[in-house]
Amino acid sequence: MLKDFFSKKKHASKPSEEAKQDIPEGLMLKCSDCGKIYYREEMRKQLYVCPNCGHHHQLPSDERINNLFDEGSFMEYDTDLNTGNPLGFPSYTQKLEKDQLKTGLKEAVVTGEGTINGFRTAFAVMDSRFRMASMGSVVGEKISRAIEKAREANIPFIIFTASGGARMQEGALSLMQMAKTSAAVQRFRDAGGLMISVMTNPTYGGVSASFASLGDYNFAEPGALIGFAGRRVVEETIREKLPEDFQTAEFLLAHGQLDDVINRHDMKKYLTTILDIHQAGGNVS
Amino acid sequence: MKQVLEFEKPVIALREKIAELKTFTKESDLDLTEEIVKLETRLEKLENDIYTNLKPWDRVQMARHAERPTTLDYVEQLFTDFLEFHGDRYYGDDAAIVAGIAKYKGRPVTIVGHQRGKTTKENIRRNFGMPHPEGFRKAARHMQQAAKFGRPIICFIDTKGAFPGRAAEERGQSEAIARNLMEMSGFEVPIICIVIGEGGSGGALALGVGDRLLMLENSTFSVISPEGAASILWKDGGKAKEAAEKLKITAPDLKELGVIDDIIPEIRGGAHRDLASQAELVDQAITEHLSQLEKLDKQVLLEQRWEKYSNIGSFAK
Protein backbone atom coordinates (compact mmCIF):
# COMPACT_ATOMS: atom_id res chain seq x y z
CA MET A 1 0.00 0.00 0.00
CA LEU A 2 1.04 3.54 -0.61
CA LYS A 3 0.59 4.32 3.09
CA ASP A 4 3.09 1.64 4.08
CA PHE A 5 5.58 3.08 1.69
CA PHE A 6 5.46 6.42 3.46
CA SER A 7 5.32 5.08 6.98
CA LYS A 8 8.79 3.60 6.63
CA LYS A 9 10.31 7.02 6.71
CA LYS A 10 8.20 8.59 9.35
CA HIS A 11 10.47 8.25 12.34
CA ALA A 12 11.58 11.59 13.60
CA SER A 13 14.97 11.54 15.17
CA LYS A 14 15.13 13.92 18.11
CA PRO A 15 16.67 17.06 16.63
CA SER A 16 20.07 17.94 17.95
CA GLU A 17 20.69 21.46 19.23
CA GLU A 18 22.37 22.39 15.92
CA ALA A 19 19.67 20.82 13.80
CA LYS A 20 17.01 22.79 15.65
CA GLN A 21 18.88 25.98 14.96
CA ASP A 22 19.04 25.07 11.29
CA ILE A 23 15.41 26.00 10.92
CA PRO A 24 15.22 29.69 11.68
CA GLU A 25 18.36 30.56 9.73
CA GLY A 26 19.66 30.14 6.21
CA LEU A 27 18.18 30.18 2.76
CA MET A 28 18.24 26.44 2.19
CA LEU A 29 16.91 23.66 4.34
CA LYS A 30 17.95 20.05 4.36
CA CYS A 31 15.43 17.39 5.34
CA SER A 32 16.89 15.74 8.40
CA ASP A 33 15.33 12.45 7.37
CA CYS A 34 15.85 11.96 3.61
CA GLY A 35 18.58 14.56 3.13
CA LYS A 36 16.92 16.37 0.23
CA ILE A 37 17.60 20.09 0.09
CA TYR A 38 14.87 22.68 -0.40
CA TYR A 39 14.51 26.44 -0.41
CA ARG A 40 13.36 27.52 3.00
CA GLU A 41 10.44 29.40 1.49
CA GLU A 42 9.27 26.29 -0.32
CA MET A 43 9.50 24.25 2.89
CA ARG A 44 7.63 26.96 4.74
CA LYS A 45 4.78 26.81 2.21
CA GLN A 46 4.73 23.05 2.80
CA LEU A 47 4.38 23.69 6.57
CA TYR A 48 7.84 22.17 6.95
CA VAL A 49 6.63 18.77 5.81
CA CYS A 50 9.24 17.35 3.45
CA PRO A 51 7.65 17.07 -0.02
CA ASN A 52 9.87 14.09 -0.75
CA CYS A 53 9.56 11.85 2.30
CA GLY A 54 6.74 13.39 4.33
CA HIS A 55 8.93 13.99 7.36
CA HIS A 56 7.35 16.54 9.71
CA HIS A 57 9.91 19.12 10.79
CA GLN A 58 9.45 21.53 13.63
CA LEU A 59 6.82 24.15 12.85
CA PRO A 60 7.26 27.54 14.55
CA SER A 61 4.25 28.42 16.70
CA ASP A 62 3.32 31.56 14.74
CA GLU A 63 3.20 29.62 11.47
CA ARG A 64 1.05 26.94 13.03
CA ILE A 65 -1.35 29.54 14.35
CA ASN A 66 -1.51 31.38 11.01
CA ASN A 67 -2.12 28.17 9.17
CA LEU A 68 -4.82 26.87 11.49
CA PHE A 69 -6.89 29.89 12.42
CA ASP A 70 -9.06 31.96 10.13
CA GLU A 71 -7.39 35.15 9.02
CA GLY A 72 -7.67 37.96 11.53
CA SER A 73 -9.40 35.81 14.15
CA PHE A 74 -6.40 35.23 16.41
CA MET A 75 -6.30 36.94 19.78
CA GLU A 76 -3.47 36.18 22.18
CA TYR A 77 -3.99 35.61 25.93
CA ASP A 78 -1.72 36.52 28.84
CA THR A 79 1.09 38.29 27.05
CA ASP A 80 2.18 39.95 30.30
CA LEU A 81 3.43 36.87 32.19
CA ASN A 82 7.20 36.83 32.58
CA THR A 83 9.51 34.09 33.71
CA GLY A 84 11.66 34.80 36.74
CA ASN A 85 14.38 32.77 38.36
CA PRO A 86 12.64 31.56 41.53
CA LEU A 87 15.42 29.20 42.61
CA GLY A 88 18.21 31.57 41.63
CA PHE A 89 19.43 28.81 39.36
CA PRO A 90 22.83 29.49 37.80
CA SER A 91 22.72 30.81 34.19
CA TYR A 92 18.93 30.26 33.89
CA THR A 93 18.19 33.92 33.15
CA GLN A 94 20.88 34.05 30.45
CA LYS A 95 19.50 30.90 28.82
CA LEU A 96 16.03 32.43 28.74
CA GLU A 97 17.32 35.66 27.24
CA LYS A 98 19.22 33.78 24.58
CA ASP A 99 16.12 31.89 23.48
CA GLN A 100 13.98 35.02 23.62
CA LEU A 101 16.42 36.65 21.25
CA LYS A 102 16.59 33.61 19.01
CA THR A 103 12.83 33.06 18.69
CA GLY A 104 11.23 36.42 19.39
CA LEU A 105 9.04 34.59 21.91
CA LYS A 106 8.77 35.43 25.61
CA GLU A 107 8.17 31.85 26.62
CA ALA A 108 7.67 28.35 25.23
CA VAL A 109 3.92 28.52 24.75
CA VAL A 110 1.54 30.85 22.92
CA THR A 111 -2.06 30.80 24.13
CA GLY A 112 -5.12 32.52 22.80
CA GLU A 113 -8.29 32.03 20.87
CA GLY A 114 -9.48 32.25 17.31
CA THR A 115 -11.80 30.58 14.87
CA ILE A 116 -11.10 27.45 12.84
CA ASN A 117 -13.37 27.55 9.80
CA GLY A 118 -15.72 29.63 11.89
CA PHE A 119 -15.59 27.54 15.09
CA ARG A 120 -14.44 29.64 18.04
CA THR A 121 -11.72 27.79 19.94
CA ALA A 122 -9.25 28.49 22.71
CA PHE A 123 -5.81 27.02 22.18
CA ALA A 124 -2.22 26.67 23.27
CA VAL A 125 0.72 26.04 20.96
CA MET A 126 4.02 25.01 22.47
CA ASP A 127 7.20 25.96 20.64
CA SER A 128 10.16 23.66 21.10
CA ARG A 129 12.61 26.24 19.77
CA PHE A 130 12.33 27.89 23.17
CA ARG A 131 14.13 25.90 25.89
CA MET A 132 12.89 22.69 24.28
CA ALA A 133 9.42 23.92 25.38
CA SER A 134 10.09 22.69 28.88
CA MET A 135 7.34 23.54 31.36
CA GLY A 136 8.10 26.06 34.06
CA SER A 137 5.75 28.30 36.04
CA VAL A 138 4.81 30.56 33.13
CA VAL A 139 4.15 27.72 30.68
CA GLY A 140 1.97 25.93 33.25
CA GLU A 141 0.15 29.10 34.21
CA LYS A 142 -0.57 30.16 30.63
CA ILE A 143 -1.93 26.74 29.71
CA SER A 144 -3.98 26.52 32.87
CA ARG A 145 -5.44 30.01 32.30
CA ALA A 146 -6.25 29.21 28.67
CA ILE A 147 -8.19 26.12 29.79
CA GLU A 148 -10.02 28.22 32.38
CA LYS A 149 -10.90 30.79 29.72
CA ALA A 150 -12.26 28.03 27.48
CA ARG A 151 -14.37 26.83 30.41
CA GLU A 152 -15.71 30.29 31.17
CA ALA A 153 -16.47 31.02 27.51
CA ASN A 154 -17.85 27.51 26.95
CA ILE A 155 -15.66 26.92 23.90
CA PRO A 156 -13.40 23.98 22.99
CA PHE A 157 -9.72 23.88 23.88
CA ILE A 158 -7.06 22.58 21.51
CA ILE A 159 -3.45 22.14 22.50
CA PHE A 160 -0.45 21.41 20.29
CA THR A 161 2.13 19.97 22.62
CA ALA A 162 5.89 19.77 22.26
CA SER A 163 8.22 19.55 25.20
CA GLY A 164 11.28 17.97 26.63
CA GLY A 165 9.44 17.80 29.98
CA ALA A 166 9.50 19.81 33.16
CA ARG A 167 11.89 22.75 33.42
CA MET A 168 14.59 21.64 35.79
CA GLN A 169 15.72 25.16 36.65
CA GLU A 170 12.43 25.83 38.41
CA GLY A 171 12.63 22.64 40.45
CA ALA A 172 9.46 21.42 42.14
CA LEU A 173 7.62 24.55 41.00
CA SER A 174 7.76 23.16 37.48
CA LEU A 175 6.73 19.70 38.70
CA MET A 176 3.64 21.23 40.29
CA GLN A 177 2.60 22.74 36.96
CA MET A 178 1.67 19.19 35.98
CA ALA A 179 -0.83 19.15 38.84
CA LYS A 180 -2.09 22.64 38.12
CA THR A 181 -2.74 22.07 34.41
CA SER A 182 -4.31 18.64 35.06
CA ALA A 183 -6.59 20.17 37.69
CA ALA A 184 -7.64 22.78 35.13
CA VAL A 185 -8.46 19.98 32.68
CA GLN A 186 -10.60 18.29 35.34
CA ARG A 187 -12.61 21.48 35.89
CA PHE A 188 -13.03 21.91 32.15
CA ARG A 189 -14.14 18.30 31.83
CA ASP A 190 -16.67 18.70 34.65
CA ALA A 191 -18.13 21.65 32.76
CA GLY A 192 -18.55 19.49 29.64
CA GLY A 193 -15.76 21.16 27.65
CA LEU A 194 -14.19 19.54 24.60
CA MET A 195 -10.41 19.18 24.74
CA ILE A 196 -8.25 18.00 21.86
CA SER A 197 -4.57 17.27 22.31
CA VAL A 198 -2.25 17.10 19.32
CA MET A 199 1.21 15.90 20.23
CA THR A 200 4.05 17.10 18.05
CA ASN A 201 7.71 16.16 18.08
CA PRO A 202 8.89 15.79 20.82
CA THR A 203 6.40 15.44 23.70
CA TYR A 204 8.05 14.01 26.81
CA GLY A 205 8.16 13.83 30.58
CA GLY A 206 6.02 16.18 32.62
CA VAL A 207 4.07 17.42 29.61
CA SER A 208 3.38 13.96 28.23
CA ALA A 209 2.39 12.90 31.77
CA SER A 210 -0.10 15.72 32.25
CA PHE A 211 -2.34 17.69 29.88
CA ALA A 212 -0.91 16.20 26.65
CA SER A 213 -2.47 12.84 27.55
CA LEU A 214 -5.72 14.27 28.88
CA GLY A 215 -7.63 15.29 25.78
CA ASP A 216 -11.02 13.83 25.01
CA TYR A 217 -9.13 12.98 21.84
CA ASN A 218 -5.38 12.54 21.70
CA PHE A 219 -3.66 12.79 18.34
CA ALA A 220 -0.10 13.10 17.12
CA GLU A 221 1.72 14.26 14.03
CA PRO A 222 3.47 11.57 11.97
CA GLY A 223 6.80 10.47 13.37
CA ALA A 224 6.50 12.58 16.51
CA LEU A 225 8.40 11.10 19.44
CA ILE A 226 6.26 10.81 22.54
CA GLY A 227 6.97 9.23 25.90
CA PHE A 228 7.47 9.56 29.61
CA ALA A 229 11.14 8.66 29.84
CA GLY A 230 13.54 9.35 27.00
CA ARG A 231 14.85 6.58 24.79
CA ARG A 232 18.38 6.73 26.21
CA VAL A 233 17.16 6.49 29.80
CA VAL A 234 14.97 3.51 28.94
CA GLU A 235 17.83 1.77 27.13
CA GLU A 236 20.16 2.34 30.05
CA THR A 237 17.55 1.07 32.51
CA ILE A 238 16.63 -2.14 30.76
CA ARG A 239 20.04 -2.68 29.09
CA GLU A 240 18.39 -3.62 25.87
CA LYS A 241 18.34 -2.10 22.40
CA LEU A 242 14.92 -0.66 21.61
CA PRO A 243 13.16 -1.02 18.26
CA GLU A 244 13.81 1.83 15.85
CA ASP A 245 10.21 3.00 15.93
CA PHE A 246 10.02 3.02 19.76
CA GLN A 247 7.97 5.99 21.05
CA THR A 248 7.02 7.22 17.57
CA ALA A 249 3.44 8.35 17.04
CA GLU A 250 2.88 5.22 14.96
CA PHE A 251 4.25 3.02 17.77
CA LEU A 252 1.90 4.68 20.25
CA LEU A 253 -1.03 4.27 17.89
CA ALA A 254 -0.26 0.56 17.57
CA HIS A 255 -0.13 0.29 21.37
CA GLY A 256 -3.52 1.89 21.84
CA GLN A 257 -2.21 5.17 23.22
CA LEU A 258 -3.55 7.53 20.53
CA ASP A 259 -6.81 8.11 18.72
CA ASP A 260 -5.00 8.68 15.44
CA VAL A 261 -1.98 10.09 13.67
CA ILE A 262 -2.82 13.14 11.58
CA ASN A 263 -0.76 14.63 8.77
CA ARG A 264 -0.11 18.33 9.23
CA HIS A 265 -1.59 19.15 5.82
CA ASP A 266 -4.89 17.55 6.86
CA MET A 267 -4.99 19.03 10.37
CA LYS A 268 -7.30 21.99 9.82
CA LYS A 269 -9.91 19.98 7.97
CA TYR A 270 -9.71 17.16 10.52
CA LEU A 271 -10.11 19.45 13.52
CA THR A 272 -12.95 21.26 11.79
CA THR A 273 -14.84 17.98 11.47
CA ILE A 274 -14.41 17.21 15.17
CA LEU A 275 -15.49 20.72 16.16
CA ASP A 276 -18.50 20.45 13.89
CA ILE A 277 -19.58 17.06 15.27
CA HIS A 278 -19.34 18.34 18.84
CA GLN A 279 -21.20 21.48 18.04
CA ALA A 280 -24.04 19.41 16.67
CA GLY A 281 -24.22 16.86 19.45
CA GLY A 282 -22.22 17.98 22.44
CA ASN A 283 -22.39 20.67 25.07
CA VAL A 284 -20.15 23.08 23.26
CA SER A 285 -21.93 26.01 21.70
CA MET B 1 24.70 -3.95 60.60
CA LYS B 2 23.02 -0.59 60.52
CA GLN B 3 23.67 1.59 57.51
CA VAL B 4 25.89 4.51 58.52
CA LEU B 5 25.62 7.75 56.58
CA GLU B 6 28.69 9.77 55.74
CA PHE B 7 27.75 12.87 57.72
CA GLU B 8 26.95 10.96 60.90
CA LYS B 9 30.24 9.06 61.09
CA PRO B 10 31.63 11.31 63.87
CA VAL B 11 28.50 10.59 65.94
CA ILE B 12 28.82 6.86 65.44
CA ALA B 13 32.53 6.96 66.27
CA LEU B 14 31.89 8.82 69.49
CA ARG B 15 29.09 6.45 70.45
CA GLU B 16 31.35 3.46 69.92
CA LYS B 17 34.02 5.10 72.05
CA ILE B 18 31.55 5.63 74.90
CA ALA B 19 30.37 2.04 74.68
CA GLU B 20 33.99 0.88 74.76
CA LEU B 21 34.73 2.91 77.90
CA LYS B 22 31.61 1.59 79.58
CA THR B 23 32.64 -1.99 78.94
CA PHE B 24 36.12 -1.21 80.13
CA THR B 25 34.80 0.30 83.38
CA LYS B 26 32.66 -2.72 84.02
CA GLU B 27 35.43 -5.22 83.36
CA SER B 28 38.31 -3.49 85.12
CA ASP B 29 38.94 -1.71 88.37
CA LEU B 30 39.46 1.59 86.66
CA ASP B 31 36.54 3.98 87.10
CA LEU B 32 36.06 6.06 83.96
CA THR B 33 32.63 7.46 84.83
CA GLU B 34 33.87 11.01 84.78
CA GLU B 35 35.34 10.55 81.33
CA ILE B 36 32.15 8.88 80.10
CA VAL B 37 29.96 11.72 81.33
CA LYS B 38 32.22 14.19 79.57
CA LEU B 39 31.99 12.26 76.32
CA GLU B 40 28.23 11.91 76.61
CA THR B 41 27.90 15.66 76.94
CA ARG B 42 30.06 16.03 73.90
CA LEU B 43 27.94 13.48 72.03
CA GLU B 44 24.79 15.38 72.88
CA LYS B 45 26.30 18.56 71.49
CA LEU B 46 27.69 16.84 68.42
CA GLU B 47 24.37 15.19 67.61
CA ASN B 48 22.63 18.47 68.03
CA ASP B 49 25.10 20.21 65.72
CA ILE B 50 24.91 17.56 63.04
CA TYR B 51 21.22 16.76 63.02
CA THR B 52 19.95 20.30 63.25
CA ASN B 53 22.20 21.49 60.44
CA LEU B 54 21.56 18.87 57.82
CA LYS B 55 22.59 19.92 54.32
CA PRO B 56 20.34 18.99 51.39
CA TRP B 57 22.64 16.16 50.40
CA ASP B 58 22.57 14.78 53.97
CA ARG B 59 18.80 14.72 53.78
CA VAL B 60 18.96 12.91 50.43
CA GLN B 61 21.02 10.23 52.17
CA MET B 62 18.55 10.12 55.02
CA ALA B 63 15.56 9.86 52.66
CA ARG B 64 17.26 6.94 50.92
CA HIS B 65 18.31 5.17 54.11
CA ALA B 66 17.79 1.42 53.68
CA GLU B 67 16.04 1.09 57.04
CA ARG B 68 13.85 4.16 56.67
CA PRO B 69 10.22 3.30 57.49
CA THR B 70 8.09 2.48 54.43
CA THR B 71 4.39 2.87 53.70
CA LEU B 72 3.49 -0.51 55.21
CA ASP B 73 5.47 0.31 58.38
CA TYR B 74 3.33 3.39 58.94
CA VAL B 75 0.15 1.57 57.97
CA GLU B 76 0.81 -1.01 60.66
CA GLN B 77 1.44 1.68 63.28
CA LEU B 78 -1.35 4.07 62.45
CA PHE B 79 -4.31 2.12 61.14
CA THR B 80 -6.48 -0.80 62.15
CA ASP B 81 -8.32 -3.38 60.03
CA PHE B 82 -6.06 -2.75 57.04
CA LEU B 83 -7.01 -4.84 54.04
CA GLU B 84 -4.68 -4.70 51.08
CA PHE B 85 -6.29 -5.09 47.67
CA HIS B 86 -4.58 -5.97 44.44
CA GLY B 87 -4.58 -5.30 40.74
CA ASP B 88 -5.62 -2.64 38.27
CA ARG B 89 -8.19 -4.88 36.49
CA TYR B 90 -6.46 -4.27 33.14
CA TYR B 91 -3.03 -5.78 33.23
CA GLY B 92 -1.61 -6.88 36.57
CA ASP B 93 -0.74 -6.16 40.15
CA ASP B 94 2.14 -3.77 40.70
CA ALA B 95 3.88 -4.48 44.00
CA ALA B 96 5.56 -1.04 43.87
CA ILE B 97 2.27 0.45 45.01
CA VAL B 98 0.11 -0.83 47.87
CA ALA B 99 -3.52 0.14 48.27
CA GLY B 100 -6.40 -0.80 50.48
CA ILE B 101 -8.92 0.20 53.08
CA ALA B 102 -8.57 0.54 56.83
CA LYS B 103 -9.77 2.43 59.85
CA TYR B 104 -8.06 5.48 61.23
CA LYS B 105 -9.12 6.08 64.83
CA GLY B 106 -12.40 4.38 64.03
CA ARG B 107 -13.20 6.07 60.73
CA PRO B 108 -12.88 4.40 57.35
CA VAL B 109 -10.09 5.57 55.06
CA THR B 110 -8.46 4.52 51.82
CA ILE B 111 -4.69 4.15 51.87
CA VAL B 112 -2.43 4.29 48.84
CA GLY B 113 1.34 4.37 48.88
CA HIS B 114 4.54 3.55 47.09
CA GLN B 115 6.21 0.52 48.59
CA ARG B 116 9.92 -0.16 48.38
CA GLY B 117 11.71 -3.04 50.01
CA LYS B 118 14.26 -3.03 52.76
CA THR B 119 16.16 -6.03 51.48
CA THR B 120 17.47 -6.65 47.98
CA LYS B 121 15.07 -9.53 47.51
CA GLU B 122 12.08 -7.47 48.56
CA ASN B 123 13.28 -4.54 46.50
CA ILE B 124 13.43 -6.69 43.41
CA ARG B 125 9.89 -7.90 44.04
CA ARG B 126 8.70 -4.33 44.51
CA ASN B 127 10.84 -2.93 41.69
CA PHE B 128 12.49 -0.58 44.21
CA GLY B 129 9.19 1.22 44.65
CA MET B 130 9.17 2.40 41.03
CA PRO B 131 5.69 1.86 39.61
CA HIS B 132 4.52 0.77 36.19
CA PRO B 133 1.25 2.12 34.76
CA GLU B 134 -0.72 -0.68 36.41
CA GLY B 135 0.45 0.60 39.80
CA PHE B 136 -0.91 4.07 39.15
CA ARG B 137 -4.11 2.57 37.75
CA LYS B 138 -4.54 0.42 40.85
CA ALA B 139 -4.14 3.58 42.92
CA ALA B 140 -6.71 5.36 40.76
CA ARG B 141 -9.19 2.52 41.17
CA HIS B 142 -8.96 2.68 44.94
CA MET B 143 -9.20 6.43 45.08
CA GLN B 144 -12.29 6.33 42.85
CA GLN B 145 -13.82 3.93 45.34
CA ALA B 146 -12.88 6.20 48.23
CA ALA B 147 -14.71 9.03 46.47
CA LYS B 148 -17.70 6.78 45.86
CA PHE B 149 -17.96 5.69 49.50
CA GLY B 150 -16.98 9.04 50.98
CA ARG B 151 -13.75 7.91 52.64
CA PRO B 152 -10.78 10.24 53.08
CA ILE B 153 -7.66 9.21 51.17
CA ILE B 154 -4.22 9.03 52.78
CA CYS B 155 -1.31 8.76 50.34
CA PHE B 156 2.24 7.86 51.27
CA ILE B 157 4.88 8.98 48.77
CA ASP B 158 8.15 7.09 48.65
CA THR B 159 9.62 6.53 45.20
CA LYS B 160 12.63 7.41 43.10
CA GLY B 161 10.14 7.88 40.27
CA ALA B 162 7.94 6.07 37.79
CA PHE B 163 9.82 3.16 36.23
CA PRO B 164 11.50 4.21 32.96
CA GLY B 165 11.19 0.89 31.17
CA ARG B 166 10.02 -0.33 27.81
CA ALA B 167 6.90 -2.09 29.06
CA ALA B 168 5.92 0.94 31.12
CA GLU B 169 6.10 3.11 28.00
CA GLU B 170 4.16 0.60 25.91
CA ARG B 171 1.36 0.49 28.44
CA GLY B 172 1.05 4.25 28.75
CA GLN B 173 3.10 5.45 31.72
CA SER B 174 2.37 9.06 30.81
CA GLU B 175 -1.37 8.56 30.55
CA ALA B 176 -1.53 6.65 33.83
CA ILE B 177 0.24 9.46 35.71
CA ALA B 178 -1.70 12.22 33.95
CA ARG B 179 -5.02 10.60 34.75
CA ASN B 180 -4.16 10.35 38.46
CA LEU B 181 -3.20 14.02 38.59
CA MET B 182 -6.45 15.01 36.94
CA GLU B 183 -8.75 12.74 38.89
CA MET B 184 -7.16 13.43 42.26
CA SER B 185 -7.87 17.12 41.76
CA GLY B 186 -11.56 16.27 41.54
CA PHE B 187 -12.34 13.61 44.18
CA GLU B 188 -14.89 14.97 46.62
CA VAL B 189 -13.19 13.56 49.72
CA PRO B 190 -10.28 14.88 51.79
CA ILE B 191 -6.88 13.80 50.42
CA ILE B 192 -3.75 13.99 52.55
CA CYS B 193 -0.44 13.19 50.86
CA ILE B 194 2.69 12.59 52.89
CA VAL B 195 6.20 12.32 51.46
CA ILE B 196 7.91 9.81 53.75
CA GLY B 197 11.12 9.17 51.81
CA GLU B 198 12.04 10.13 48.28
CA GLY B 199 9.47 12.00 46.21
CA GLY B 200 10.80 11.56 42.70
CA SER B 201 9.14 13.50 39.91
CA GLY B 202 5.92 12.53 38.13
CA GLY B 203 5.81 9.11 39.73
CA ALA B 204 5.67 10.74 43.16
CA LEU B 205 3.23 13.45 42.12
CA ALA B 206 0.87 10.77 40.75
CA LEU B 207 0.01 10.03 44.39
CA GLY B 208 0.55 13.62 45.48
CA VAL B 209 -2.39 15.77 44.42
CA GLY B 210 -4.69 16.56 47.29
CA ASP B 211 -5.76 19.01 49.95
CA ARG B 212 -2.53 18.73 51.88
CA LEU B 213 0.97 17.86 50.75
CA LEU B 214 3.10 17.18 53.82
CA MET B 215 6.73 16.16 54.02
CA LEU B 216 8.72 14.42 56.69
CA GLU B 217 11.55 16.69 57.75
CA ASN B 218 14.24 14.61 56.03
CA SER B 219 12.35 13.52 52.96
CA THR B 220 12.89 15.01 49.50
CA PHE B 221 10.55 16.03 46.70
CA SER B 222 12.02 16.83 43.34
CA VAL B 223 11.37 17.25 39.65
CA ILE B 224 14.44 15.14 38.90
CA SER B 225 16.99 13.22 40.95
CA PRO B 226 20.08 15.23 41.90
CA GLU B 227 22.16 12.74 39.88
CA GLY B 228 19.91 13.18 36.84
CA ALA B 229 20.01 16.95 37.06
CA ALA B 230 23.79 16.98 37.41
CA SER B 231 24.24 14.72 34.43
CA ILE B 232 21.93 16.80 32.22
CA LEU B 233 23.07 20.25 33.33
CA TRP B 234 26.75 19.72 33.86
CA LYS B 235 27.28 16.37 32.11
CA ASP B 236 28.62 15.11 35.40
CA GLY B 237 26.54 12.84 37.63
CA GLY B 238 29.18 13.31 40.32
CA LYS B 239 27.94 16.83 40.94
CA ALA B 240 24.75 15.46 42.51
CA LYS B 241 25.55 17.10 45.82
CA GLU B 242 25.65 20.51 44.18
CA ALA B 243 22.46 19.78 42.23
CA ALA B 244 20.70 18.79 45.46
CA GLU B 245 21.42 22.26 46.82
CA LYS B 246 20.38 24.13 43.69
CA LEU B 247 17.16 22.20 43.05
CA LYS B 248 15.58 23.06 46.43
CA ILE B 249 14.31 19.60 47.23
CA THR B 250 14.15 19.65 51.02
CA ALA B 251 11.05 20.15 53.14
CA PRO B 252 12.08 23.57 54.51
CA ASP B 253 12.90 24.89 51.01
CA LEU B 254 9.65 23.59 49.55
CA LYS B 255 7.62 25.05 52.39
CA GLU B 256 9.16 28.40 51.60
CA LEU B 257 8.39 28.03 47.88
CA GLY B 258 4.76 27.27 48.70
CA VAL B 259 4.91 23.79 47.18
CA ILE B 260 4.08 21.93 50.40
CA ASP B 261 1.69 22.76 53.21
CA ASP B 262 3.52 21.52 56.26
CA ILE B 263 6.60 19.74 57.60
CA ILE B 264 6.28 16.72 59.88
CA PRO B 265 9.22 16.78 62.29
CA GLU B 266 11.49 13.76 62.50
CA ILE B 267 12.97 12.30 65.60
CA ARG B 268 16.63 13.14 66.05
CA GLY B 269 18.85 11.08 63.80
CA GLY B 270 16.06 10.30 61.36
CA ALA B 271 12.82 8.35 61.12
CA HIS B 272 14.61 4.99 60.98
CA ARG B 273 15.89 5.41 64.55
CA ASP B 274 12.51 4.69 66.13
CA LEU B 275 9.48 3.82 64.06
CA ALA B 276 6.94 4.01 66.88
CA SER B 277 7.99 7.51 67.94
CA GLN B 278 8.11 8.68 64.34
CA ALA B 279 4.69 7.21 63.63
CA GLU B 280 3.31 9.26 66.53
CA LEU B 281 4.48 12.45 64.86
CA VAL B 282 2.90 11.37 61.58
CA ASP B 283 -0.25 10.48 63.48
CA GLN B 284 -0.50 13.96 64.98
CA ALA B 285 -0.18 15.54 61.55
CA ILE B 286 -2.85 13.33 59.99
CA THR B 287 -5.26 13.98 62.85
CA GLU B 288 -4.73 17.72 62.70
CA HIS B 289 -5.17 18.08 58.97
CA LEU B 290 -7.96 15.54 58.64
CA SER B 291 -10.03 17.27 61.29
CA GLN B 292 -9.63 20.57 59.43
CA LEU B 293 -10.62 19.02 56.11
CA GLU B 294 -13.54 16.95 57.39
CA LYS B 295 -15.32 20.10 58.45
CA LEU B 296 -15.43 21.44 54.91
CA ASP B 297 -18.33 21.18 52.56
CA LYS B 298 -17.49 19.20 49.38
CA GLN B 299 -17.67 22.23 47.13
CA VAL B 300 -15.48 24.28 49.44
CA LEU B 301 -13.00 21.42 49.67
CA LEU B 302 -12.69 21.25 45.87
CA GLU B 303 -12.58 25.01 45.48
CA GLN B 304 -9.77 25.27 48.05
CA ARG B 305 -7.88 22.44 46.37
CA TRP B 306 -8.07 24.22 43.03
CA GLU B 307 -6.99 27.52 44.60
CA LYS B 308 -4.01 25.81 46.19
CA TYR B 309 -2.75 24.39 42.89
CA SER B 310 -3.61 27.34 40.73
CA ASN B 311 -1.47 29.52 43.00
CA ILE B 312 1.70 27.46 42.74
CA GLY B 313 4.26 29.07 40.50
CA SER B 314 6.56 32.04 40.42
CA PHE B 315 6.68 34.91 37.97
CA ALA B 316 8.91 37.89 37.36
CA LYS B 317 7.39 41.30 38.00
Interface residues (C-beta under 8 A of the other chain):
Chain A: L81 N82 T83 G84 N85 P86 L87 F89 P90 S137 V138 G140 E141 S144 A166 M168 E170 G171 A172 L173 S174 L175 M176 Q177 M178 A179 K180 S182 A183 A184 V185 Q186 R187 R189 D190 G205 G206 S208 A209 S210 F211 A212 S213 L214 I226 G227 F228 A229 V233 V234 T237 I238 E240 L242 F246 Q247 H255 G256 Q257
Chain B: A162 F163 P164 G165 R166 A168 E169 E170 R171 G172 Q173 S174 E175 I177 A178 R179 L181 M182 E183 S185 G186 S201 G202 L205 A206 G208 V209 F221 S222 V223 I224 A229 I232 L233 K246 L247 K248 I249 L254 L257 V259 R305 W306 Y309 S310 I312 G313 S314 F315 A316 K317
